[in-house]
Amino acid sequence: MKRFFIPLMLVFAFACKQEPKKELTVQEIVDNSIADSGGKQFNDHKVSFDFRDMSYASDNVGGQRVFTRISALDSTTITDIKRGEGFERYINDSLVMVHDTMAVKYANSINSVHYFVRLPFGLNDGAVNKELLGKETINNKEYYKVKVTFDQQGGGDDFEDTYLYWFDKESFKPDYLAYDFHVNGGGQRFRKAYNERYVGGIRFVDYENYKPKNEDTSILDIGKLYNEGELELLSKIELKNIVVE
């Protein structure tokens, strides 16, 4: 009896090992990325940092996101506040009127900085549409490649932009991202994350910021262009003095 039992057990064990690995959905990939990055803590903590000679802060007040930007020149301090869909500007603590067109421009600028700092947390917002494009190798490492678009309702003024994210298959961290844009003549950008650090349990990164050497390229091919050296470095995006309270 033992003579047959052992081979059968070996066959069963081999069959178990050959069982195909379950493919993750795009939602599972993003959820894992947010969990690893500690992004949910953005809802519970105030985050402040400096970027390009300006100070920024994000907070959740009464269930509403409040984004702040402070700039100073000589004896003048300008404080811009994006509270939900509203915008306010203070000069030396005095509220000033801002034309609607400029208010939208300032609010979008503030939102853009905070959006990238908070990634991947914002990828579960209601206006976000996520699509798993498969896997792609960048710099000899395989990633999940995810395409993100936005609904017009709730997607902001840049809802027509397309974003791409490359998530590490093991850690789910978004090591690379890219996007196209249509304002100011339009274009494409590709960002490589570096200088990863955790502050108060939240992941922060800096970015190398690239653009294609040739303009007539598809955003879907930008990872391939990076591998082939067809992108040029424009700038570095660096956060300083990060505080999580």
N, C-alpha and C positions, 0 to 999 in steps of 0.2 A: 504493500500500500504506500509506503514512504517513497518507493521508487518512482511512482507516478505523481505524487503530491508536490515534490520539489520542482520538477520541470514545469508543472502547471502554474505554480507560484511565480516562476521566472517569466513565463509567457504573460501572465497577468500584470506583473510589474513593468515589463517592457511595453505592454499596451498602454498602461497609464502614462508612462514617460512620453509616448508618442502622441498623446492627446494634444490637439492644436491649442495654442495659447489664445485666449479670448482677446479680440481686438477692442481697444478702447474707443469710446465715442468721443467726439470733439468736446462735449460737455464734461465728460470725465477728465479729459486732459486739462481743460481750463480749471476745473474744480481742484484737481491735484496741484496745479501750479499755484493757485491762490492760497491753498492750505500750506504749501511749502514756503511761500513768500511771506506768510503771516499777514497777508493783505487785509483780512477781516478786522484786524486791529485798527485800521484807519477809521472805522466807525466808532471806536471806543477811546481813541487817543488823539490829542492834538499833536500835529507834526509841523515843525518849522525847519527852514533851511535857507541858505543863501545861494543865489544863482545869478551870475553876471551883475554884480554890484547892486542887487536888489534882494530884499528879504521877503520870504513867502511863508504862509502858514495855512494849514487846513484843519478844520474842526467840524464836529457834528453837533449842532445846537438845536435841541428840540426836534431831532429827526431830520434836520435840514443841513445840507452841506454848505459850509461857509469857507470860501477861499479868499485869502488876503494877499496883497502885494504892497510892499512899502519901499519907496525910493526916496532918497534925500539928496538935495543939491544946495550946498552952502547952508543957509538958515531955513530952507523950505523943505518940509516933509510932505510927500504925497502918499496917501493911503487909499488904495483901491480895494473895494470889497465886492465880491460876487456872492450873493446870497440867493440860492435857488436860481430863478430866472432874472432876479433883480441885480442892479449895479449901483454902487454909490462911490463917490470920490470925495475925499476930505483933503484939504490943504491946511496944514498946521491945525488940525482938529476941527476945522470949520467945513461943514458940508457945502459943496459947490454944485451948481447945475452943469450937467454935461449933455450935449446934444445927443439925441438917440443914436445917430450913426456912429459917433465916436464911442458912446457907451458900449455898443455892440462890439466894436473893434477891441476896446480895452478888456471887456469881459472874455472874449474869445482868446485873447493873448494869455490872460491869467489861467483860463481853463486848460489851455494847451500845455502849459508848464506842469500844472498839477496832474493832468492826465498821464503824462509820461512818468512822472515820479511815482504815481500810485500803481502803475502796472505791476502785475496783471489784474489787479482788483477790479478795474472798470469793465473788464470783458464780460461781466455778468449783468451789466446794465440792461434795462428793458428794451432799449432801441437797438441793441447789438445783435447782428446776425452772424453766426459762426459756421464755417464749413471746413471740414478736414479734407485737404487736398492730397493727402498721402504722406509719404516720407521723402525727405531730400537731404542729401549730404552736403554739408558746408564745412570747409576746412578739414576734410577727412573724418567728419563725425556725422552720424545720421540723426535727423531730427524729425519730429512731427511738424508738418507744414500746415498752418491754419490761416484761412482767409477770413477777414472780418469786414462786413459792410454795415451800414446804419440805415434805419428807417428814417424817413423824412420827419415824421412826428417824433419829437424827442431826440433826434439825432444831431441837433445843432445846425449851425450855418454850413458846416463842412460835411454834411451827411453824405455827399456824393463821393467822398474820398474812400479809397480802398486800402486796407491795411493787411499786412502779412506778418505772421509770427512763427518763429521756429523754436519749438519746445524740446529741450533735452529729453530723450526717451527714458532716462533713468530718474533724473531729479525733477523733471517737468519745468525747469527754469527756462524762461524765454531769453535765450542767449543772443538772439538776433531779432530785429523787426524791420519792416519797411513800409512805406506808404507813398501814395501819390496824392497830389493836391492840385487845386484848380485856381486858387487865388494868385494874384500877382504874376500872372503868366503861366502858372502851373509848373509841375516838375515831379521828381521822385527823390526820395531819400531812403537810405539804408543805414541802420544803426547797429553797431556791435557793442554789447554790454561788456564792461570791465570794471575793475575795482569794486567787486561785490563786498558788501558788509551788512551786518544785521545790527540795527539800533532799536532797542526796546522790542525785540522780536520781529521787526519788520525788515524785509530785504530792500536795500537801496543799491543802485548801480550808477556808474557814469557811462557815457556813450562816446564812441567814435562815430562821427556823422559823415556819411559819404553821399555822393551823387554819381549817376552814370556819366561816363565821358562822352557818350553819344546820347542825344535826346530821344531819338525815335526807337525806343525799346519798350517792351511790355513789362509792367510791374511784376508779372508772374515769373519773369526770367531774371529778376535782379539778384537772386541768390547765385545763379549760375554765373552772372557777370562778376560778382564778387570773387568767386573761385578763380575766374580767368584773369583777374587783375584789371577789369574794365570799369572799376569805380575809382573816383578820386576823393581823397579825404578833404572835407571842407572845414571841419572844426571838431573840437572836443566839448562835450556837454558835461560839466562837472558840478556836483553839489557839494556845498561846504557847510560846516557848522550845523549838522543835522541834530535835532533834538526831538525826542518823543516823550510826551508827558502823559 
